[in-house]
Amino acid sequence: MTTGNNHLGNVTDADKQTDKDNSKAGLRLSIVIPMYNETARMRASLPQLTAYFAGQQYGYEYVIVDDGSTDGTAKMARELLAGEKRVRVLEERPNRGKGHAVKVGMLAAEAPVVLFCDADLSTPPREIEKFWKWLDKDYDVVIGSRKMAGANITRHQPAWRENLGKVFTLLTNLIATKNISDVTCGFKCFKREAAQQVFSRSVIDDWSFDAEVLFIAQQRKLRIKEVPVTWHDQEGTKVRLVKDAFRSLTGLAKIRLNSARGKYK
């Protein structure tokens, strides 16, 4: 297993390149997971994640991004993933926000397809199976939706969070994106080339980063497909109603301002 603090020892540059090439052989999917103080949930979610991908026939890697946690998240992630062949645990300091953590992981990913998902696995990892046919049809970005016909919500969010999400999606489609049914679902897949295009340009660190990356993707004429997914609300949200609602709304204004200033070109 490799981590963000891995030391290669006394090896040549040629050895390093050979090791890197060998580690990428057969690699098809990078799974990026942003984390902030997730020790309470990891003991259940990470074994579920590894059990699913262990049964797949393609190569994969885990890219864990610890966003300034104070509860030993990075250490526990390394322990729980110790048996995996391809793991990187990247530690960011100080805490900057989910958007920053996702960006770091997406840009570090090495597989041809990159998925980012939430640490609580609100969307089960098996839902990736619904994405492959669209990725094979030359879509650049495939995202999960809880709002489309065919979506299966096995446990709803509290009404205030669900309504907040609906309002944010409505405003996002008015101000930034076009015709996206579910902006904030934390289960999004990018071809690696698309991920590099989008996340190298993203600048928003807070919860409105979802709207920004979709705005950039549409601005760059990338092909986006929404797919209905199964979703289950997990307790322990880190959303702070007033503060995060305000940040998300101001984030939409920042997207338009950044675009006008040419920051996404």
SULVEN-V635143 format. One record per residue. N is the residue number from 1. PHI is phi in whole degrees, 0 to 359 (NA if undefined). PSI is psi in degrees with one decimal (999 if undefined). Layout:
BEGIN
n:N phi:PHI psi:PSI
n:N phi:PHI psi:PSI
END
This chain:
BEGIN
n:1 phi:NA psi:141.6
n:2 phi:249 psi:152.2
n:3 phi:226 psi:175.5
n:4 phi:295 psi:-17.4
n:5 phi:248 psi:23.9
n:6 phi:294 psi:138.8
n:7 phi:245 psi:126.9
n:8 phi:275 psi:-15.2
n:9 phi:77 psi:-154.1
n:10 phi:269 psi:80.8
n:11 phi:232 psi:158.0
n:12 phi:277 psi:167.1
n:13 phi:298 psi:-35.8
n:14 phi:295 psi:-40.9
n:15 phi:298 psi:-42.1
n:16 phi:299 psi:-44.6
n:17 phi:295 psi:-40.7
n:18 phi:297 psi:-44.3
n:19 phi:299 psi:-41.8
n:20 phi:295 psi:-43.7
n:21 phi:296 psi:-41.5
n:22 phi:295 psi:-38.7
n:23 phi:292 psi:-23.8
n:24 phi:267 psi:-8.3
n:25 phi:297 psi:126.9
n:26 phi:77 psi:4.6
n:27 phi:286 psi:126.3
n:28 phi:244 psi:-33.2
n:29 phi:223 psi:133.2
n:30 phi:256 psi:132.4
n:31 phi:251 psi:109.9
n:32 phi:261 psi:127.9
n:33 phi:231 psi:109.0
n:34 phi:283 psi:139.8
n:35 phi:223 psi:141.0
n:36 phi:216 psi:110.1
n:37 phi:51 psi:61.3
n:38 phi:251 psi:16.1
n:39 phi:298 psi:-30.2
n:40 phi:292 psi:-25.5
n:41 phi:252 psi:-20.7
n:42 phi:296 psi:-34.2
n:43 phi:299 psi:-28.6
n:44 phi:267 psi:-41.8
n:45 phi:283 psi:-42.0
n:46 phi:294 psi:-42.3
n:47 phi:299 psi:-35.4
n:48 phi:296 psi:-42.2
n:49 phi:295 psi:-49.3
n:50 phi:292 psi:-33.5
n:51 phi:296 psi:-40.2
n:52 phi:294 psi:-52.6
n:53 phi:289 psi:-23.7
n:54 phi:297 psi:-23.1
n:55 phi:271 psi:1.2
n:56 phi:269 psi:155.6
n:57 phi:268 psi:-2.5
n:58 phi:253 psi:160.8
n:59 phi:281 psi:146.0
n:60 phi:211 psi:162.3
n:61 phi:223 psi:154.0
n:62 phi:253 psi:131.3
n:63 phi:238 psi:103.3
n:64 phi:264 psi:129.0
n:65 phi:243 psi:110.7
n:66 phi:271 psi:112.5
n:67 phi:268 psi:67.1
n:68 phi:70 psi:36.0
n:69 phi:294 psi:155.7
n:70 phi:240 psi:8.0
n:71 phi:244 psi:16.5
n:72 phi:81 psi:24.4
n:73 phi:303 psi:-47.8
n:74 phi:298 psi:-43.5
n:75 phi:298 psi:-45.4
n:76 phi:293 psi:-38.4
n:77 phi:300 psi:-43.0
n:78 phi:297 psi:-41.1
n:79 phi:295 psi:-45.2
n:80 phi:288 psi:-23.7
n:81 phi:254 psi:15.7
n:82 phi:299 psi:-28.1
n:83 phi:273 psi:-0.9
n:84 phi:273 psi:148.1
n:85 phi:284 psi:-40.9
n:86 phi:238 psi:100.4
n:87 phi:220 psi:134.2
n:88 phi:232 psi:130.2
n:89 phi:249 psi:109.1
n:90 phi:259 psi:124.7
n:91 phi:256 psi:118.6
n:92 phi:255 psi:135.9
n:93 phi:223 psi:135.5
n:94 phi:276 psi:-175.7
n:95 phi:299 psi:128.8
n:96 phi:237 psi:-20.0
n:97 phi:128 psi:159.2
n:98 phi:300 psi:-39.6
n:99 phi:302 psi:-42.1
n:100 phi:294 psi:-44.1
n:101 phi:297 psi:-42.4
n:102 phi:297 psi:-43.6
n:103 phi:302 psi:-47.2
n:104 phi:302 psi:-46.6
n:105 phi:293 psi:-41.6
n:106 phi:294 psi:-36.5
n:107 phi:284 psi:-24.5
n:108 phi:276 psi:-20.1
n:109 phi:299 psi:144.5
n:110 phi:244 psi:-10.5
n:111 phi:281 psi:161.5
n:112 phi:295 psi:-24.8
n:113 phi:234 psi:136.9
n:114 phi:233 psi:123.2
n:115 phi:250 psi:132.8
n:116 phi:247 psi:137.6
n:117 phi:219 psi:159.9
n:118 phi:282 psi:151.0
n:119 phi:295 psi:-24.0
n:120 phi:276 psi:-3.8
n:121 phi:54 psi:44.2
n:122 phi:304 psi:-36.9
n:123 phi:261 psi:118.2
n:124 phi:300 psi:145.9
n:125 phi:299 psi:-25.4
n:126 phi:297 psi:-16.8
n:127 phi:295 psi:-16.5
n:128 phi:299 psi:-24.1
n:129 phi:298 psi:-27.5
n:130 phi:284 psi:-13.5
n:131 phi:270 psi:-29.3
n:132 phi:301 psi:-42.3
n:133 phi:296 psi:-30.7
n:134 phi:283 psi:-36.4
n:135 phi:295 psi:-36.1
n:136 phi:288 psi:-17.1
n:137 phi:266 psi:20.4
n:138 phi:74 psi:21.4
n:139 phi:285 psi:140.8
n:140 phi:273 psi:-32.0
n:141 phi:224 psi:129.6
n:142 phi:234 psi:124.7
n:143 phi:234 psi:146.1
n:144 phi:284 psi:146.7
n:145 phi:228 psi:133.8
n:146 phi:264 psi:-1.2
n:147 phi:252 psi:-12.5
n:148 phi:277 psi:158.6
n:149 phi:301 psi:133.7
n:150 phi:101 psi:-14.8
n:151 phi:291 psi:146.3
n:152 phi:237 psi:101.9
n:153 phi:265 psi:105.4
n:154 phi:276 psi:-20.1
n:155 phi:208 psi:119.2
n:156 phi:282 psi:155.6
n:157 phi:292 psi:162.4
n:158 phi:304 psi:149.3
n:159 phi:305 psi:-39.7
n:160 phi:296 psi:-36.6
n:161 phi:286 psi:-39.7
n:162 phi:296 psi:-42.5
n:163 phi:292 psi:-37.3
n:164 phi:298 psi:-41.4
n:165 phi:296 psi:-39.2
n:166 phi:295 psi:-43.1
n:167 phi:295 psi:-42.3
n:168 phi:296 psi:-42.7
n:169 phi:297 psi:-42.1
n:170 phi:300 psi:-48.3
n:171 phi:294 psi:-37.2
n:172 phi:298 psi:-42.3
n:173 phi:288 psi:-21.4
n:174 phi:279 psi:-35.6
n:175 phi:258 psi:-35.5
n:176 phi:234 psi:-72.3
n:177 phi:275 psi:175.8
n:178 phi:229 psi:126.4
n:179 phi:59 psi:41.7
n:180 phi:256 psi:122.8
n:181 phi:282 psi:-30.1
n:182 phi:217 psi:96.8
n:183 phi:287 psi:-35.3
n:184 phi:258 psi:3.7
n:185 phi:300 psi:127.8
n:186 phi:274 psi:47.1
n:187 phi:214 psi:89.5
n:188 phi:229 psi:139.3
n:189 phi:237 psi:135.4
n:190 phi:230 psi:139.6
n:191 phi:300 psi:148.0
n:192 phi:300 psi:-39.8
n:193 phi:297 psi:-39.5
n:194 phi:293 psi:-40.9
n:195 phi:299 psi:-41.7
n:196 phi:295 psi:-42.0
n:197 phi:299 psi:-45.1
n:198 phi:282 psi:-52.1
n:199 phi:282 psi:-18.6
n:200 phi:289 psi:-16.1
n:201 phi:254 psi:-15.5
n:202 phi:287 psi:144.9
n:203 phi:228 psi:-8.6
n:204 phi:271 psi:128.2
n:205 phi:266 psi:-21.3
n:206 phi:270 psi:-163.6
n:207 phi:295 psi:-18.2
n:208 phi:279 psi:6.3
n:209 phi:298 psi:-31.7
n:210 phi:303 psi:-45.9
n:211 phi:296 psi:-39.4
n:212 phi:296 psi:-47.3
n:213 phi:293 psi:-33.8
n:214 phi:289 psi:-35.9
n:215 phi:299 psi:-47.0
n:216 phi:298 psi:-42.8
n:217 phi:300 psi:-44.3
n:218 phi:291 psi:-37.7
n:219 phi:298 psi:-33.6
n:220 phi:269 psi:10.3
n:221 phi:64 psi:29.8
n:222 phi:284 psi:146.8
n:223 phi:276 psi:122.4
n:224 phi:244 psi:133.6
n:225 phi:236 psi:128.5
n:226 phi:265 psi:139.5
n:227 phi:229 psi:129.3
n:228 phi:293 psi:137.1
n:229 phi:231 psi:165.4
n:230 phi:278 psi:139.9
n:231 phi:213 psi:141.6
n:232 phi:224 psi:119.6
n:233 phi:295 psi:132.1
n:234 phi:252 psi:138.4
n:235 phi:290 psi:159.3
n:236 phi:97 psi:26.1
n:237 phi:301 psi:146.7
n:238 phi:260 psi:9.1
n:239 phi:289 psi:131.3
n:240 phi:251 psi:111.1
n:241 phi:312 psi:-63.5
n:242 phi:291 psi:-49.1
n:243 phi:296 psi:-47.1
n:244 phi:285 psi:-31.3
n:245 phi:297 psi:-43.5
n:246 phi:295 psi:-44.1
n:247 phi:297 psi:-39.4
n:248 phi:295 psi:-40.7
n:249 phi:291 psi:-42.4
n:250 phi:292 psi:-27.0
n:251 phi:298 psi:-37.3
n:252 phi:296 psi:-39.4
n:253 phi:295 psi:-38.3
n:254 phi:296 psi:-37.6
n:255 phi:300 psi:-47.9
n:256 phi:296 psi:-40.2
n:257 phi:294 psi:-44.6
n:258 phi:299 psi:-40.3
n:259 phi:296 psi:-43.7
n:260 phi:297 psi:-31.1
n:261 phi:275 psi:-2.7
n:262 phi:81 psi:19.5
n:263 phi:289 psi:-19.7
n:264 phi:261 psi:5.0
n:265 phi:282 psi:999
END
